[in-house]
Amino acid sequence: MKKLPLILTCALLCGCASTAPSGKADKPFADTFSVDKADLASAGRNPYFILEPGYFLTLEDKTTALTITVLKETKLVDGVETRVVEEKETTKGQLVEISRNYFAISKKTGDLFYFGENVDEYKNSKVVSHAGTWLSGVAGARFGLMLPGKPAVGLRYQQEVAPKVALDRAEIVSLTETFEAPAGKFTNCLKTEESSGLEAGKATKLYAPGVGLLNDAGLKLTKYGRLPE
């Protein structure tokens, strides 16, 4: 899940504890989440993310397409049954990357947790790298928070906690955005500002209620829905 070029209490973030410095001494990114794994499920939804098999989104620009599909497949990661969400990216019709991302959602709060990914990068139809691959519970990596079930402006959290491999993080900056994409006009959208502990720069993403991701690194939502059975 890359594509990058409190003062609210941690109780708002499912009992998380903040330990990682962020460059803003008064607003650290939460990076530890106190969750009863028995409360996590491999299917469900919160206002901005649909973790249900068969749901998909496609985001595109003139040359690149990114299709995100919630698969029927699950995977046991760090003692939790997670749902496999496939991201497939092509440029000018050529396969660039396929990643298999592992998510679980809290049945109590709707918080969506990210347990890692397996990455295949392609060149000339051949796999050339697995850069960015990580799994919670392996080599010191821990699961992060992808999206809170009850978002609030100012929340800052680590989405990935994999030292030297993946350290994406996000801050919620708005819950009232309006955005137009080829798939339609969306209101009351959640806006995040994302960065990485391993790379410079920031990017923004928007999520529509009941739909999900609207934009990513210049790509805009062109279609979404459910695959035929």
QUICORSUL-V178184 format. One record per pair of residues at least 12 apart in sequence whose ideal C-beta (glycine too) atoms are under 6 Angstrom apart, sorted by the first residue. I is the first residue (numbers start at 1). J is the second residue. Records with the same first field share a line. If there is no record, write none. Layout:
I = J + J
This chain:
1 = 101
3 = 216 + 217
4 = 196 + 203
5 = 201
6 = 155
7 = 27
8 = 152 + 154 + 155
10 = 30
13 = 30
14 = 33 + 109 + 111
15 = 34
16 = 30 + 32 + 33
17 = 32
18 = 30
19 = 31 + 32
27 = 156
29 = 156 + 157 + 158 + 169
30 = 157
31 = 158 + 161
33 = 145
37 = 79 + 80
39 = 106 + 107 + 108
40 = 80 + 104
41 = 105 + 107
42 = 74 + 81 + 82 + 83
44 = 105
46 = 110 + 112 + 149
47 = 209
48 = 147 + 190 + 207
49 = 112 + 147 + 212
50 = 212
51 = 83 + 103 + 105
52 = 70
53 = 70 + 72
54 = 226 + 227
55 = 70 + 226
56 = 69 + 227
57 = 212 + 213 + 224
58 = 222 + 223
59 = 216 + 219 + 220 + 221
60 = 219 + 222
61 = 218 + 219
63 = 91 + 92
64 = 91
65 = 90
66 = 89 + 219
67 = 88
68 = 87
69 = 86
70 = 85
71 = 84 + 86
75 = 102
77 = 102 + 115 + 135 + 136
78 = 136 + 137
80 = 104
82 = 102 + 103 + 104 + 115
83 = 103
84 = 100
85 = 101 + 103
86 = 100
87 = 99
95 = 122
96 = 122
97 = 121
98 = 120
99 = 117 + 119
100 = 118
101 = 117
102 = 115 + 116
109 = 149
110 = 149
111 = 148 + 149
112 = 146 + 147
113 = 143
114 = 144 + 146 + 159
115 = 136 + 143
116 = 134 + 135 + 136
118 = 133
119 = 132 + 133
132 = 166
134 = 162 + 165 + 166
140 = 163
141 = 162
142 = 161
144 = 158 + 159 + 160 + 161
145 = 157
146 = 159
151 = 172 + 190
153 = 172
155 = 172
156 = 171
167 = 196 + 197 + 198
168 = 196
169 = 195
170 = 192 + 194
171 = 193
172 = 192
173 = 191 + 193
174 = 191
175 = 190
177 = 189 + 191 + 206
179 = 206 + 214
181 = 214 + 220 + 221
182 = 222
183 = 221 + 222 + 223
186 = 208
188 = 209
189 = 206 + 208
190 = 207
191 = 206
192 = 205
211 = 224
